[in-house]
Amino acid sequence: MFATLVGFSAVLMWALLALFTAASGQVPPLQLSAMCFAIGGMIGLLAMARQPERFRALRQPAAVWGLGVGGLFGYHFLYFTALRNAPAVEAGLIAYLWPLLIVVGSALLPGERLGWHHVVGALMGLGGTALILTGGSAGGTYGGGSALGYGAALLCAFTWAGYSLLSRRFGAVPSDVVTGFCLATAALSALAHLWLESTVWPASASEWLAVVGLGLGPVGAAFYAWDFGVKHGDIQVLGASSYLAPLLSTLVLIGFGFAAPTFAILTACLLITGGAALAAKSLLTGRRGPDP
């Protein structure tokens, strides 16, 4: 139960990702990624320094490092890019299609079966995404952002779903390795920033607090909590609880004044969240057998 609660705390922290990113000002996405992952890596280093033998967890095969660094760096680069080029609510909802993709992808793994509820849930999620892209208008115009922003958000969802599904192959790897993933991602982000971007520092105390909040929570402690939870807790409960992230993220953004509660956003939120819950029907009801 304790490990499951720790894992669920990651879902709560990820619900703040869009808010803190939107509040961090005009910091370029690669620079923001480097700053946040450096803070996230420091969390692990401070914890491991108290027990130096834990540093042995960083000795992992190249496949583990490739998956961890590729997943973290790729997901956040795409996520920050999406929020810089599309409205926060719309980009956040599209990016949060990853729980739905994980459910559908899990159903295709050996020993599982793709049921009707997976298909209908996926179609509902796609319907919500289409509504976001058109802004609820029949003319098919975008809801205020660019194709780059919406495309990055969609790729973001596929990146995190793939990372999460493939991570199941390395269940015996200690969660301390996340420290290395964070620091490597910070270094790669910094190098890419120096090559591709111009440095823009946060312009106010509130923007600095948002960056620090990202590094301590959604881009820091959340990864350690999620890794610990899925390896030692009830992964079915954690999988189902992850579908709360898009709804909570949207409500937080609206509550802090970063978006207005429009009918199109409300409908899209219900479609995506409802579709994800339907796709997870077997998890929520405890029925793990194949559908008739």
C-alpha positions, 0 to 999 in steps of 0.5 A: 500500500505504501509503495502504491501511494508513493507512486500515486504522488507522481500523478499528483505532481504531474498534474502541476507540470503544465501550470509550472511550465506556463508560469516559467516565462519565456525560457527556451525548452531545452534550457528549461529542461536542463535547469529542471533536470539538474535540480531533479538529479540533485535530489537523487545525489543528496539522497544517495550521498548518505549511503554511498553504496547506492551509487552502484545502482548507476552501473547499468547496461547501455539499454537501460541508459538508452531507454531512460535518457531517451524517454526523459529527454525526448518526452520533456523536450517535446512537452516544453516545445508543445507548451511554447507553441500551443495553448497550455490546456490544449497542448496538455490534454493532447500530451496526456493521451499517454495513459490511453496509449499505455492501456492500448499498448499493454493490451497488445502485449503477450498474454493480453487481448485488445477488447472493445472497450480499448477500441472505443476508449481510443476513439473517444480520446482521438475525438477529444484531440480532434476537438482541441485541434479544431477549437470546437469550430466546424471550419477545422481551424486550430485552437490558437496554437501552431501545428508544431505545438500540437504535433510535439504534444502528440509525439510527446504522448507516444514517447512517454507511453513507449518509455513506460511500456518498455520500462517493464523489461527492467523491473529489477533496476533500482530506482536510484538509477533515475538520478543518472537519467536526470543528470544525463538528460540535463547535460544533453539538454544543456548542450542542445540548448547552447547549439540551438537556442539563445539563453533567456533567464527567468525574468521575475521571482515568480518565474524562478519559483516555477522553474524550481517547482518543476525541478523539485516536483514534476521533473524531479521527485515524480520520476523517483516516486513513479519508478518506486511505485510501479516496481513495488506497488500495485501497478494496476491501481497506478495505471488506472490512477494515471488517467486523473492527470489530464483532468487535474492538469486542466482544472489547475490551469483554469483555476490559476487563470491560465485558461478559460473554461470553454465548452470545447475544452470541457467536452474534450476533457470529458472525452479524453478522460472518459475514453481513458477510463473506458479503456482501463475498464478491466483495471477499474473493475478488477476483470483481467480476463478476455472479453467475450 
